[in-house]
Amino acid sequence: MLKSIVIGNLGADAIIREWNGKQAISFSVAHNEKYKDSQGVQHEKTIWVNCTLWRNSDTNLVQYLRKGQLVYLEGLPDVKVYQNKSGQFVPDFGLTITNLQLLGGKTSSDQEEPDTAEASASPTLQPKEEKVPWED
């Protein structure tokens, strides 16, 4: 089994998609890495990961997956290569999520405060038919 872990921020609000009658939550996460080159110059590199969380019925989670939200993800990686407009071959990183945790607090002033203490406790979510803590 191959497993990847990603910690990063959502690049845009998550959306719900449907494939063959099954619903999935899709979003992209930016992982930023800082490093120094051989001359000691600081660089920052951003790697984008296209994420899919399969949810057959409960899609209420999408309201918490907003642009800027810091998340911890575990899942099955997938790498594809495509040719961009300038003719360069570019890797496309994907992750089918098996574990998701919301990290940090409110990401912008226009988001509402959670209704319960459980919602603000950054729950761990599994992509199963389970009730999440804030649905009670």
C-alpha positions as CSV (number, residue, x, y, z in Angstrom):
1,M,0.0,0.0,0.0
2,L,1.2,3.5,-0.9
3,K,0.1,6.3,1.5
4,S,0.8,10.0,1.4
5,I,0.4,12.7,4.1
6,V,-0.2,16.4,3.1
7,I,-0.6,19.4,5.3
8,G,-1.6,22.6,3.5
9,N,-4.2,25.2,2.7
10,L,-7.2,24.9,0.4
11,G,-6.7,27.0,-2.7
12,A,-10.5,27.5,-3.2
13,D,-13.8,26.4,-1.7
14,A,-14.5,22.7,-2.0
15,I,-17.2,21.6,-4.4
16,I,-19.4,18.6,-4.7
17,R,-19.1,16.5,-7.9
18,E,-20.9,13.4,-9.0
19,W,-19.5,10.5,-11.0
20,N,-21.6,7.5,-11.9
21,G,-24.1,8.3,-9.2
22,K,-21.6,8.7,-6.4
23,Q,-20.8,12.0,-4.8
24,A,-17.4,13.3,-4.0
25,I,-16.0,16.4,-2.5
26,S,-13.2,17.9,-4.6
27,F,-10.6,20.6,-3.7
28,S,-7.0,21.5,-4.2
29,V,-4.5,22.0,-1.4
30,A,-1.3,24.0,-1.6
31,H,1.7,22.6,0.2
32,N,4.5,25.2,0.6
33,E,8.1,24.2,1.1
34,K,11.0,26.5,1.9
35,Y,14.6,25.6,1.2
36,K,18.0,27.1,0.7
37,D,20.1,26.5,-2.4
38,S,23.9,25.9,-2.4
39,Q,24.5,29.6,-2.3
40,G,22.3,30.0,0.8
41,V,19.5,31.8,-1.1
42,Q,16.0,31.1,0.4
43,H,13.4,29.7,-2.0
44,E,9.8,28.7,-1.7
45,K,8.1,26.1,-3.7
46,T,4.4,25.4,-3.9
47,I,3.1,21.9,-4.7
48,W,-0.6,21.7,-5.6
49,V,-2.5,18.5,-4.7
50,N,-5.9,17.7,-6.3
51,C,-8.0,16.0,-3.6
52,T,-11.1,13.8,-3.7
53,L,-13.1,12.7,-0.7
54,W,-15.8,10.1,-1.6
55,R,-19.0,10.7,0.4
56,N,-22.1,8.8,-0.7
57,S,-24.6,10.8,1.3
58,D,-23.2,13.3,3.8
59,T,-21.8,16.3,2.0
60,N,-22.3,18.8,4.9
61,L,-18.5,18.8,5.3
62,V,-18.1,21.0,2.3
63,Q,-19.2,24.0,4.3
64,Y,-16.1,23.7,6.4
65,L,-13.7,23.3,3.5
66,R,-13.2,26.9,2.5
67,K,-10.4,28.7,0.8
68,G,-7.4,29.2,3.1
69,Q,-8.5,26.4,5.6
70,L,-5.5,24.5,6.9
71,V,-6.0,20.7,6.6
72,Y,-4.2,17.5,7.4
73,L,-4.8,14.8,4.8
74,E,-3.9,11.1,4.4
75,G,-4.7,9.1,1.4
76,L,-3.8,7.2,-1.7
77,P,-1.6,9.2,-4.1
78,D,-1.9,9.4,-7.8
79,V,0.5,11.1,-10.2
80,K,-0.3,11.9,-13.8
81,V,1.5,13.9,-16.4
82,Y,0.0,16.4,-18.8
83,Q,1.3,18.7,-21.4
84,N,0.6,22.4,-20.7
85,K,-0.1,25.2,-23.3
86,S,3.6,25.9,-23.7
87,G,4.4,22.2,-24.5
88,Q,6.0,21.4,-21.2
89,F,5.2,18.1,-19.4
90,V,3.9,18.9,-15.9
91,P,3.1,16.5,-13.0
92,D,-0.5,16.5,-11.7
93,F,-0.6,15.2,-8.1
94,G,-3.8,13.7,-6.8
95,L,-4.9,12.3,-3.5
96,T,-7.9,10.0,-2.7
97,I,-8.5,10.9,0.9
98,T,-8.8,8.3,3.6
99,N,-8.3,10.7,6.6
100,L,-9.0,14.4,6.9
101,Q,-8.5,16.8,9.8
102,L,-9.4,20.4,9.9
103,L,-6.5,22.4,11.5
104,G,-6.5,25.9,12.8
105,G,-9.4,28.2,13.4
106,K,-11.5,30.5,11.4
107,T,-9.8,31.5,8.1
108,S,-11.7,34.7,7.3
109,S,-14.0,37.2,8.9
110,D,-17.0,36.2,6.7
111,Q,-17.2,32.7,8.1
112,E,-19.6,32.0,10.9
113,E,-18.6,30.7,14.3
114,P,-19.3,27.0,14.8
115,D,-22.6,26.1,16.6
116,T,-21.0,23.6,19.0
117,A,-17.8,23.0,20.8
118,E,-17.3,19.8,18.8
119,A,-17.3,21.7,15.5
120,S,-14.4,23.9,16.6
121,A,-12.3,21.0,17.9
122,S,-11.0,20.1,14.4
123,P,-12.6,16.7,14.1
124,T,-11.0,13.7,12.3
125,L,-13.2,12.6,9.4
126,Q,-13.1,9.2,7.7
127,P,-14.6,8.8,4.2
128,K,-17.3,6.3,5.5
129,E,-21.0,6.5,6.1
130,E,-20.5,7.9,9.6
131,K,-22.1,10.8,11.4
132,V,-19.6,13.6,12.0
133,P,-19.7,15.3,15.4
134,W,-21.3,18.6,14.3
135,E,-24.4,17.0,12.8
136,D,-26.1,16.2,16.1
